[in-house]
Amino acid sequence: MKENKGLMDYVKVTEGFTCKTERVFNYQDLDAALKWAIATKGPYVVEIIVNNDTDCDMGNDIAHIRHFE
């Protein structure tokens, strides 16, 4: 997959663990994807594709967000 430079197809990996999965390419589709995830019984993964130059904050929970530049 060109979006992650061929490193890993996270949709395929999560499907292998029987998770429902969706890949989102633009902001306009994110709301619908998150609503599906919330409404789905069981695990659901939303992979959000961003531009290479987008900084991304990450953490295990909201109290432990780490800022990357």
N, C-alpha and C positions, 0 to 999 in steps of 0.2 A: 504494500500500500504506500503510495507516494507521500501521503500526509505525514507518516512517521518514519520516512526514509527506509522503509522495509524492515524495521527492527522487530515489530510485533504487531499482529492484528488482534487488538484487545477484544474486539467483538467475537472473533472465533474462539479465543481463549475462554471468555466468560460463557459462551454457548456450550463449550466443552464441560463446564461445571453446572450445566442446566439452568443458567441464569438467562432471563430475558434481557436483551441488550439492544441498544439503539445508538447510532452514531449521528451527531448533530454537527452540521457544517456552518450554520449561521445563527445569529442571535434570534432571528424571527422564529425559528423552529424550537428554541430551547424551552419556552413555556409549555408547549404541547408535550414535549418529551418528558419534562418533569412531572406534569399532570398524569401521564401514562404510568410513570414510575411509581408515583404515590398510590395510584389506583390498583396497581398490580399486586396480586397475592404472591408472596415469595420475593426472592432477590431480583433486582433490576438494576442494570448498569447503564448509565448514560455517558458515552464517550464524547467529549466536546473537542472538536478540532479547532485550533486557533492558529493564527499566523506565527511564523517562526520568530518574529521580533516582539511577540507579546510576552510580557513578564507575567509570571504566574505565582500567586500566593497559595501555599498548601499547609495542611495540618491534619492531625487525627480528629480534632474537634475544634469548635469555634474559639475556644480558650487558648489553643496552641497553634495558631496560624503563624507561619514563618514567611517573611517577605523575601523574595528573590529578585535581584536586579540583573 
